[in-house]
Amino acid sequence: MLASLYFAFTDYRAVTAPTFTGLANFSRMAKDRYFLISLGNTAFYTFLGVPAFQLSALLMALALNSKIHGTSVYRTIYYLPSVMPAVANAVLWVWIFNPEFGFANVVLRWFGLPGLAWLADPRLAKPCFIIMGMWATGASMLIYLAGLQGVPEALYEAADMDGAGTLRKFLYVTIPMITPTIFFNLVIGFIGSFQVFTTAYVATGGGPVNATLFYVLYLYQMAFQSFWMGYASALAWVLFVIILIFTIIQVRLSSRWVYYESA
């Protein structure tokens, strides 16, 4: 990390010795349209994707927390995509979103709808990545499941005695008791979403028309394709600062809505 911090203030091309340039790499970012595009794409993916990922994981955890036959099998099936290699997941979704023979268009045609270009359409590419991210939320689901199973049964019994229905028990018992779990998953989710890389690298390479040029993918291109190591180091430190700021904001705000039983 100390070496990358030094390189961030240098003109370093990997094959030549680094030359100190001060803040030149950081001032370059303000004029770099690809930096701004990648930052915007990553913000879109993070701020729309993380709520979608957490909601889908929580709903699945609620479903799998019920006492139905074969629950352990369903939990395993839902968790499997999380342990699949990221490259395999990306290749699978490239096939699903293939405009000609992909499963997504097959489903649309079942309902008499026209097929879509999906990953080849700049308007749909980023939403496709959010769908791909929802597919691999098994780890978050397991954490939610652990949180749900830690809610004392006595609280639900007390709510039953007060005449609370299912929705009221969920809103006033379940949600407050699992706020530490929600907070943890949100922090981890934001950090992970800011660093999305493998699926974009494998599935689209940043296209079409830079619609999926996410921040870490652009950083990779600068470092290992263009060999602008100094500039890539500066990009990495900017990303570190962005993630640090958002994490601090989340931690500061958590005192307003996260409930700790021992507090």
C-alpha positions in Angstrom: 0.0 0.0 0.0 2.8 2.4 0.8 4.4 1.7 -2.6 1.1 2.4 -4.4 0.7 5.6 -2.4 4.1 6.7 -3.6 3.4 5.7 -7.2 0.2 7.7 -7.1 2.3 10.9 -7.1 4.6 9.7 -9.9 4.6 9.2 -13.6 5.3 5.4 -13.6 4.9 3.3 -16.7 6.1 -0.1 -15.3 9.1 -0.4 -17.6 10.7 2.9 -16.6 11.6 4.3 -13.2 8.9 6.4 -11.5 9.2 10.2 -11.8 7.7 12.4 -9.1 4.9 14.6 -10.6 3.1 15.7 -7.4 -0.7 15.9 -7.9 -0.6 15.5 -11.7 -2.4 12.1 -11.6 -5.2 13.4 -9.4 -5.7 16.6 -11.5 -5.8 14.4 -14.6 -8.9 12.6 -13.3 -10.9 15.8 -13.5 -10.3 15.9 -17.3 -10.6 12.1 -17.8 -14.0 11.3 -19.2 -13.5 7.6 -18.7 -12.8 8.2 -15.1 -16.1 10.0 -14.7 -17.9 7.4 -16.8 -16.6 4.5 -14.7 -17.4 6.4 -11.5 -20.9 7.0 -12.7 -21.4 3.4 -13.8 -20.1 2.2 -10.4 -22.4 4.6 -8.5 -25.4 3.4 -10.5 -24.6 -0.3 -9.8 -23.9 0.4 -6.1 -26.8 2.6 -5.2 -29.4 0.7 -7.1 -27.8 -2.7 -6.8 -27.1 -2.9 -3.1 -30.7 -2.3 -2.0 -31.9 -4.8 -4.5 -29.3 -7.4 -3.4 -30.2 -6.9 0.3 -34.0 -7.0 -0.3 -33.7 -10.2 -2.4 -31.5 -11.8 0.3 -33.8 -10.8 3.1 -36.9 -12.1 1.3 -35.2 -15.4 0.6 -34.0 -15.7 4.2 -37.6 -15.1 5.4 -38.9 -17.8 3.1 -36.2 -20.2 4.1 -36.7 -19.5 7.8 -40.2 -21.0 7.6 -40.7 -24.5 8.8 -41.4 -26.2 5.4 -40.3 -29.6 4.2 -36.9 -29.6 2.5 -35.8 -26.3 3.8 -32.1 -27.4 4.0 -32.2 -28.4 0.3 -33.6 -25.0 -0.7 -31.0 -23.2 1.4 -28.2 -25.2 -0.3 -29.6 -24.5 -3.8 -29.9 -20.7 -3.2 -26.4 -20.6 -1.7 -24.7 -22.5 -4.5 -24.2 -19.5 -6.9 -22.2 -17.8 -4.1 -19.6 -20.5 -4.1 -19.4 -20.8 -7.9 -16.3 -19.1 -9.4 -17.1 -15.6 -10.5 -15.9 -16.4 -14.1 -18.3 -19.4 -14.3 -21.2 -17.1 -13.1 -20.3 -14.5 -15.7 -20.2 -17.1 -18.5 -23.5 -18.5 -17.4 -25.2 -15.1 -17.5 -23.6 -14.2 -20.9 -25.5 -17.3 -22.2 -28.7 -16.4 -20.4 -28.6 -12.8 -21.9 -27.6 -13.9 -25.4 -29.9 -12.0 -27.7 -30.2 -15.0 -30.1 -30.5 -18.1 -28.0 -30.4 -16.9 -24.4 -32.8 -18.2 -21.8 -34.0 -14.6 -21.0 -35.3 -14.1 -24.5 -36.8 -17.6 -24.5 -38.9 -16.6 -21.4 -40.0 -13.4 -23.0 -41.1 -15.2 -26.1 -43.2 -17.6 -24.0 -45.3 -14.5 -23.0 -45.4 -13.3 -26.6 -42.9 -10.4 -26.0 -40.1 -9.4 -28.3 -36.5 -10.4 -27.4 -34.1 -7.8 -26.0 -30.4 -7.2 -26.7 -29.7 -7.3 -22.9 -25.9 -7.0 -22.4 -25.5 -5.6 -26.0 -27.9 -2.7 -25.2 -26.3 0.3 -23.4 -29.6 1.0 -21.7 -30.0 -2.5 -20.3 -26.4 -3.5 -19.6 -26.1 -2.1 -16.1 -29.5 -3.4 -15.0 -28.4 -6.8 -16.3 -25.4 -6.6 -14.0 -27.7 -5.9 -11.0 -29.8 -9.0 -11.9 -26.5 -10.9 -12.0 -25.6 -9.6 -8.6 -28.9 -10.7 -7.1 -28.2 -14.2 -8.3 -25.2 -14.4 -6.0 -26.5 -13.1 -2.7 -26.5 -16.5 -1.0 -23.9 -15.3 1.6 -26.0 -12.3 2.6 -29.0 -14.6 2.8 -27.2 -16.9 5.2 -26.3 -14.0 7.4 -29.9 -12.8 7.4 -31.0 -16.3 8.2 -28.7 -16.4 11.2 -30.1 -13.0 12.4 -33.7 -14.2 12.0 -33.1 -17.3 14.0 -31.6 -15.2 16.8 -34.9 -13.3 17.3 -36.3 -14.4 20.7 -39.5 -16.4 20.2 -40.9 -14.8 23.3 -41.2 -11.5 21.4 -43.4 -13.1 18.8 -45.6 -14.7 21.5 -46.0 -11.3 23.2 -46.9 -9.8 19.9 -49.5 -12.5 19.4 -51.0 -11.7 22.7 -51.3 -8.1 21.7 -53.1 -9.2 18.5 -50.4 -8.3 16.1 -50.7 -9.7 12.6 -47.9 -11.1 10.4 -47.0 -7.7 8.9 -46.9 -5.9 12.2 -44.8 -8.6 13.8 -42.4 -8.2 10.8 -42.2 -4.4 11.1 -42.1 -4.1 14.9 -40.3 -7.2 16.0 -38.3 -8.8 13.2 -36.9 -5.7 11.5 -35.7 -4.0 14.7 -34.2 -7.2 16.1 -32.2 -7.8 12.9 -31.0 -4.2 12.3 -27.4 -5.2 13.3 -27.5 -7.9 10.6 -28.9 -5.4 8.0 -26.2 -2.9 8.9 -23.5 -5.5 8.5 -24.8 -6.7 5.2 -25.2 -3.1 3.9 -21.6 -2.2 4.8 -20.2 -5.4 3.2 -22.5 -4.9 0.2 -21.4 -1.3 -0.5 -17.7 -2.2 -0.2 -18.2 -5.2 -2.6 -20.3 -3.3 -5.1 -17.7 -0.5 -5.4 -15.2 -3.2 -6.4 -17.3 -5.0 -9.1 -14.8 -6.3 -11.7 -14.8 -10.0 -12.7 -18.3 -10.2 -14.2 -17.7 -7.0 -16.2 -14.3 -8.1 -17.4 -15.6 -11.5 -18.6 -19.1 -10.6 -19.8 -18.7 -7.3 -21.6 -15.2 -5.9 -21.2 -16.7 -2.6 -20.3 -19.1 -2.3 -23.3 -21.3 -1.6 -25.0 -20.3 2.0 -25.4 -18.6 2.0 -22.0 -22.0 1.3 -20.3 -20.4 -1.3 -18.0 -17.0 0.3 -17.6 -16.9 0.0 -13.9 -14.3 1.8 -11.7 -12.1 -1.2 -11.0 -12.2 -2.4 -14.6 -11.0 1.0 -15.7 -8.3 0.9 -13.0 -7.2 -2.6 -14.4 -7.1 -1.2 -17.9 -4.9 1.7 -16.9 -2.6 -0.6 -14.9 -2.2 -3.7 -16.9 -3.3 -2.8 -20.5 -2.0 0.8 -20.8 0.7 0.4 -18.1 -0.1 3.8 -16.5 0.9 2.4 -13.1 1.2 5.8 -11.5 -2.3 6.9 -12.7 -3.8 3.5 -11.7 -2.3 3.8 -8.2 -4.0 7.3 -7.9 -7.3 5.7 -9.1 -6.9 3.0 -6.4 -6.4 5.5 -3.7 -9.4 7.6 -4.8 -11.5 4.4 -4.6 -10.1 3.7 -1.2 -11.1 7.2 0.0 -14.6 6.9 -1.5 -15.2 3.5 0.2 -13.8 4.8 3.5 -16.0 7.9 3.4 -19.2 5.8 2.7 -18.3 3.3 5.4 -17.7 6.1 8.0 -21.1 7.7 7.0 -22.8 4.3 7.5 -21.2 3.7 10.8 -22.1 7.2 12.0 -25.7 6.9 10.9 -26.0 3.4 12.4 -26.5 4.8 15.9 -29.9 6.2 14.7 -31.4 3.0 13.5 -29.4 -0.1 14.6 -30.7 -1.7 17.8 -28.3 -3.6 20.0 -30.0 -5.7 22.6 -27.2 -5.3 25.1 -27.1 -1.5 24.7 
